[in-house]
Amino acid sequence: MFRLEWTDQARDQFETLQAKARREHENRRQRGKRKSTRAEGLFKQVTKTIGLLRANPRHPGLQTHEFTALDHPYDPSAKVFEAYAQHRTPGAYRVFWCYGPGKGTITIIAITPHP
């Protein structure tokens, strides 16, 4: 298992997704609806992706690959990676991450919809 670090941006994005999912869950519960909302599903997918990254960044379901448009926050010569939280969805969410700052650590850089 890797230890997770978060950039401020990634933490804010995660907390925003979490807050929206909680709000919609509460609204859905009050209305007596059973089906999860889109925000709840998205948060669940992002959480699962982060869990898989923590356990095995090379998990085939993540479709992890190098992403060159972002700079590594600790070492400009090191690689940044992209992992899929959603597939075949317009604006599918991605989790951008890198190894570091220390051994056994992964830093979540950003959680954003695919451009």
GICOR-V732604 format. One record per residue. N is the residue number from 1. RES is the residue in three letters. BURIAL is 1 if it has 24 or more other ideal C-beta (glycine too) atoms within 12 Angstrom, else 0. D_CENTER is the distance of its C-alpha to the mean C-alpha in Angstrom with 2 decimals. Layout:
N/RES/BURIAL/D_CENTER  N/RES/BURIAL/D_CENTER
//
This chain:
1/MET/0/16.68  2/PHE/1/14.98  3/ARG/0/14.84  4/LEU/1/11.72  5/GLU/1/12.36  6/TRP/1/10.58  7/THR/1/12.00  8/ASP/0/13.47  9/GLN/0/11.68  10/ALA/1/8.10  11/ARG/0/9.79  12/ASP/0/11.53  13/GLN/1/8.82  14/PHE/1/7.30  15/GLU/0/11.03  16/THR/0/11.99  17/LEU/1/9.96  18/GLN/0/11.41  19/ALA/0/14.78  20/LYS/0/15.08  21/ALA/1/14.41  22/ARG/0/16.96  23/ARG/0/19.39  24/GLU/1/19.39  25/HIS/1/19.79  26/GLU/0/22.72  27/ASN/0/24.24  28/ARG/0/24.04  29/ARG/0/25.63  30/GLN/0/28.36  31/ARG/0/29.19  32/GLY/0/29.41  33/LYS/0/26.94  34/ARG/0/25.42  35/LYS/0/22.92  36/SER/0/19.30  37/THR/0/18.25  38/ARG/0/15.71  39/ALA/1/13.67  40/GLU/1/13.93  41/GLY/0/12.92  42/LEU/1/9.78  43/PHE/1/8.76  44/LYS/0/10.00  45/GLN/1/8.14  46/VAL/1/4.56  47/THR/0/6.64  48/LYS/0/8.32  49/THR/1/5.97  50/ILE/1/5.52  51/GLY/1/9.20  52/LEU/1/10.17  53/LEU/1/9.05  54/ARG/1/11.05  55/ALA/0/13.85  56/ASN/0/14.15  57/PRO/1/12.22  58/ARG/0/14.84  59/HIS/0/14.33  60/PRO/0/15.71  61/GLY/0/13.43  62/LEU/1/10.48  63/GLN/1/12.98  64/THR/1/11.99  65/HIS/0/14.25  66/GLU/0/15.34  67/PHE/1/14.52  68/THR/0/17.56  69/ALA/0/17.07  70/LEU/1/15.26  71/ASP/0/17.25  72/HIS/1/16.54  73/PRO/1/16.86  74/TYR/0/19.36  75/ASP/0/21.22  76/PRO/0/21.82  77/SER/0/23.04  78/ALA/0/19.99  79/LYS/0/17.31  80/VAL/1/13.78  81/PHE/1/11.66  82/GLU/1/9.39  83/ALA/1/7.74  84/TYR/1/8.04  85/ALA/1/6.31  86/GLN/1/9.74  87/HIS/0/13.07  88/ARG/0/16.27  89/THR/0/15.28  90/PRO/0/16.42  91/GLY/0/13.71  92/ALA/0/11.10  93/TYR/1/7.47  94/ARG/1/6.06  95/VAL/1/3.87  96/PHE/1/7.13  97/TRP/1/8.67  98/CYS/1/12.29  99/TYR/1/14.80  100/GLY/1/16.69  101/PRO/0/18.36  102/GLY/0/20.21  103/LYS/0/20.75  104/GLY/0/18.40  105/THR/0/15.60  106/ILE/1/12.15  107/THR/1/10.95  108/ILE/1/7.46  109/ILE/1/8.99  110/ALA/1/7.13  111/ILE/1/4.72  112/THR/1/7.67  113/PRO/0/9.89  114/HIS/0/11.76  115/PRO/0/15.05
//
